[in-house]
Amino acid sequence: MVIHKRRSMLTVMLEGKPLLIALKIASPQNRKMLQLVICLVLSLCIMQALAIAPAERLEEKAWGTTSDGKPVKLFTLRNATGMTVSFMEYGGVITEIQVPDRSGKKANVLLGGKSFDEYAKGFAGSAALIGRFGNRIANARFTLDGKEYKLAANNGKNHLHGGPKGFASQVWTGKALPPKNNEAAVELSYFSKDGEEGYPGNLQVKVTYTLNDQNEFSITYEAATDKATPVNLTNHAYFNLAGEGDCLDHILWLAADNYTPVDDGLIPTGEVASVKGTPLDFTQPTRVGERVNQLPPKLNGYDHNFAINGGGGSIVLCARVTEPKTGRVMEVKTDQPGVQLYTGNHVQHRGLCLETQHFPDSVNKPQFASPIVRPGKPLKTVTVFAFSTR
């Protein structure tokens, strides 16, 4: 972009073509008016330069086929700054998030595979949708409205992430939503039948992935049922803002003065305790790996649920992650009561998860916020991942 100022005439050139000629200023001494015109012209030029056609914001293509013959599509959302988010219908898995660093260099900040086959064979760090109930349920059972329900025990004697064939292993139906001027979105839907993995009720689930021009990637979860059932939806994305290496040098801040202590099976005891004086205190920005050696050795890192300050109502800022070398920053906002910090302990800490959620085993802990969804009272919750640099 080139700006030519000659007396009281202003011409802006972009890619060699004049875009706008300012009105003549009656008095050459009227500098304030001239400055205002210059600012206006610059703003218009920047807007035009960053403009992206609605059709260019969203791409979809065939990406693979499951072992039982179901086709799987891959979607890519793109914004005006060049940020992209790619995900597929299988498990609603996010495969890539490309964001720039402080110098403008883009990198994938998410653990992901390069092909559908990698996921079909079992990718260890899959950023999948988790349900019907994310995290753990003690003894793989719960009682609801006087009836006991037994679930699959796929984590020792406990139930984890909706069971061995939870939502992460299902093919969702993707539908591109009408594009808008500053965002694009895709709705993923899945119908979970009554009795699936032992849960009661036919559950219709919709998850919408949205990317806007403010580099905010939001996930909106919705669910409606015909019978009372526990629902705890989240995404298991593993973030690495450096784009390589491990996450232990990331700087983490959590808006969480309390956490939920657990037993040896990582089931909450029912207590809500202060993080003060423990390795779980991230109320001040702290290097993720600073106190890992103070945790129980068998954990090999963090796998803890934090009670978000003011969480469970309106959307609040619950976490901020900074990567010092690249300057990338990720903020997490949600209306959920808890967030699970997991430092990729089974993948050599190559990524950290911030899973917004209801508390683990809340279906069996009446002192925790209830995760029960009932007929006529559908669930809707939102989590936003906002990216920037410093």
N, C-alpha and C positions, 0 to 999 in steps of 0.2 A: 504494500500500500504506500502510495506517495501522495503527499499533500503539497499543493502549490498555493502560496498566498501572494497576491499581487494587488497592491493598493487595497481596495475594498472588495475584491473578488476572491472567492475561495473555490478551488477545484480539487476534488479528491479523485485520485487515479488508483484503481485496483486491477491488477493484471493488465496494465496498459490501457484500460478503458475508463473514461470519466464516468463516475457514478452519480455525482451530485455537484451542482454549482450553487454556492450560497447566494442569497439575495444581497444586492449591493447595500452597503451600509451608508446611510445618508451622510454621516459625519465621520471622517477618518479618526477623529479623536474619541469616538465612542468605543473604547477598547473592551468595556465590559460586555457590550452586546456582541462584539466580534468573538470574544472568548466563549460566550454562550453558544454561538453558532458553531464554533469549532468543536466544542464538546458534543453538541447534538450530532454533528456530522460524523465524528469519530464513533459515537455510540451506534449510529445506523450502520456504519461500515463494519464494525465488529459483529453486529447482529447478522448482517448479510454474509459475512465471511464464515460465521459459525453455523449458518442455517443448514439443516439437513432435511431432505425430503422425507415425508412420512414413510414412503415405500422403502427407503434405505435404512430405516431404523430396525427393521425386523427381517430376518431371513430364516427359512426353514428348509430342511432337506432330509431325505432318507439317510439313516445312519447305520442301521443294522436290523437283524431279525433274531428273535429269541429262539431257544431250542424247540419251543412248541409252535414255531411259525408265525409269531406275532411281529409285524413290522414296527420299528421304532424310529421316530423322527428326532432330529436335533434342531433346536431353535437357537438363534443368536439375536440378542438385543444389542443395539448400538445407539450411542447418544452423540450429541454435537461436539463433545470434547474428545471423542475417539475411544472412550471406555466401552468395553464389550462384556457381555455375560452370555455364556453358552450353557445349555442344559438339554437333557433328553427326556423322552417320555418314560423310559425305564427307570422306575424309582424316583422320578422327578429329579434325577441327579444333576447337579451343577458340575460341568466338566471344566470350566475355565472362566476366570474373571481377569480381564486385562485392564490394568490401571497404570497411569504414568507415575514416575518418581519425581523428585524435585527438579530434575533437569529435563523432564519431558519424556524420558525413556520408559516405554511400557514393558510390563512383565506380567506373567500369570501369577496371581497372588493366592492361588488355591491349588491344593493337591488334586490332580486329575489325571486320568488316563488319556492316551492319544487315539484310542479306537474303541468301538463298542465291544470288541472281543475281550479287551482287558477287563471290562466290567462284567461281562458274561462269565468270565473265569473266576471272578471274585477279586475286585480291586480293594486293597486294604484300607485306603483312605477315602472312601466314597462320600461325596457331599450329597447324601440322599435325604429324601423326605422320610421322617420317622413317625410311625403311628401303628396301630390305633393309640397306643400309649407309649410315649417316649420315656426312656430311663427305666428304672426297676420297679417291680411289684413283688413284695415279699412273699416267699413260698408259692409263687405263681398262682395266687388265688385272692379273691376279694368277695365281700358280701355286699349286695346292693338291694335295697328294699326287701330285706329278709331272705334273699336267695343267694346261695353261694355259687360262684362261678370259678371253674378251674381252667387255668391257662397252661400253655406249654412252658416247661422249665428249661430254658435255653441258656441260663447263666448260673451254673450250679443248681441250687434248688429254687432259684428265683427266675422271674420272667423279665426279659430285657427287650426294649425297643419294639414291642408289639409282636414278638415271637419270631421263630425261624423263617416264616414267610410273611413278615410284616409289610407295611406299605413300601419299604425300600426295595422290595423284590417284585413289585407289581408294575404292569405297564399302564401308565396313566394316559388319558386322552387329552392331547394338547390342542388348544384353539387360540389362534391369534385374535386379540381384541382390536377393535377399530383404533388406528393410530391417532395420537394427538400431536400438537405442535411441539411439545417439549418432553414427550415420553412415549414409550412403547411397552406393551404388556402382553403376556400369554397366560391363559387360564388352563390349568391342569385339573382334570376331574377324575375321580375314582369312586366306584360304588362298592362298599364293603358290606357283604351280606351278613345277615343275622347268623351268629355262630362262628363266623370266621375267626380263627385262632382262639376260639372260646368266648369271644365277646358277645354280649347281647345287642340286638337291634340292627336293623338295616341302616347303615350310615352313608349318607351322600356327602362326599368331601370335595371341596374346591380349593385349590391353592393358586394364587396369582402372583407371578413374578413380574415386577415392574422396574424399569430403568429410566430415570429422568436425566435432564441436562445438568443437574446439580451433583452428579455422580453419586446419587442415592439409589441403591438397589433394595427394593422392599419386597417382603414376602407377606402376603395376606392369606391367612388360613380361615376357611369357613367349613362348618359341618352341621348337618341336620340329621336327626334320627327319629325313628318311629317307636323307640323304646329307650328307657334310661340306660346310659352307658358311659363309662369313663373315656375321656378323650384328652390326649396330651400330645399335640402336634408340634414338631420342630424340624430343623434341618441340621444335619451332622457335618457341615462344611468345615474343612481343615484349612485355616488361613496361614499363609506365610508371606508377610509383606515384603520380605527381601527377594522373594521369587526363587530362592535356593537355600541350601543349608538347613539349619534347624531354627526353631522359634525361641530358643532360650535367651537370646539377647534382645528380644522384643521387650518394650516397656509397656506394662499393663497398669491401668487404673480401673478400679471397679467402684461403682456407687453402691457398696454393700458393706454395711457395718456388722452384718450377721451372716451366719451360714448354718447348715443343718448337719450336725455331727452324725456319723454313721457307724454301724457295726462292721465286723470283719467281712461281711458280704456286701458292703456298701449300701445297706438299707438304712435310711434315717431312723434314729432312735425316737424321734418325735420332738426332740428338744430343738430350740433355735438359740444358738450361742453367739457371743461376740467374737469377732475375728481379732480383736486387740490382743497383742502379745503372742500371736500364733503365726505360722508361716502362711496363713491364709489372708493376712492383712494387706490388701491392695488399695486401701483408701488413699494412699499416696502413690504416685507413679513409681513402680518398682520393676526391676529386671525380672522377667519370668523365671529364669533359672537361679536367681539369687539365693533362694532357700529350699530348693528341691531336695537337697541332702538332709533337710530336717523332717521330711515326710517319711511315712512308713516305707521301708525299702521295697516291699512287694508291689507298691503302687507304681514306682518308677516315674513319678511325676504327679501332676494334679489331676484329680477326677472328683471334683467337689461341687455341690450345689450351693449357690449364694442367694440370700434373700435380698432382693433389690430394694433399696431405699425408696419408699413410696410406690413400689411396684404393685401390679395387679389392678390398676385402674386406668388412668390415662397414659398415653405414651410418654415415657421418660428416658433420659440418657442413662444407660446402665454400665457402659464400658467404653474405654478408649485404649486402642493399641497403637503404639508408635514404633517404627523401625528406624533407628538412628542413622544408619548408613545411607538409606535411600530417601529418607524423609517422608515416607508414606505413613499416613494416619488412617485408621479405621475407627469410626464411632458406631456403637450399637445402641439403638433405641427400641423400646418395646413396651407393651402394656401387660406383659406377663409378670407374675410375682417372683420368678426365679431365673437364674442363668447358671448353667453347668459349665465350669471351666475344665476342659480336658486338653492336656498338652501332648496329644498324639503319642502316648506312652508305648503303644505297640508298633509305631512306625518311626522309631528313633527321634521323636520330638520334631518331626519335619513340618508339623503344622499344629496350630491350636484351635480348639473349638470353643465357641461361646454359644451354647445351645439355650435359647430362651424357652422357658417351660413352666409348667406347674411343678411343684416339688415332687421328687421321687417318692413313690409309694403313698402319694396323697390320697389315693382311693381307700387306703386302710388307716389313714391318720386324720380323724375328724378335726384335730386342732389346726390342720393345714387348710389353705384355700381349696374348695371342692373342685375337682375336675369333671364332675358329672354333667353331661349334657342331656336334656330331657326333651320330649316331643313338644313342639311349639315354641321352644326357646333355643334357637340355633346359636352355634358358637361363631364368633368372629374375633380374630386377634391379628395384630400386625407387628412385624419386626422389620427394622430398617438398618441397613448397613451403609454408612455414609463414608466415602473415601475422599481424602484430601492430601495435601503435603505441607511440610513446614521446614 
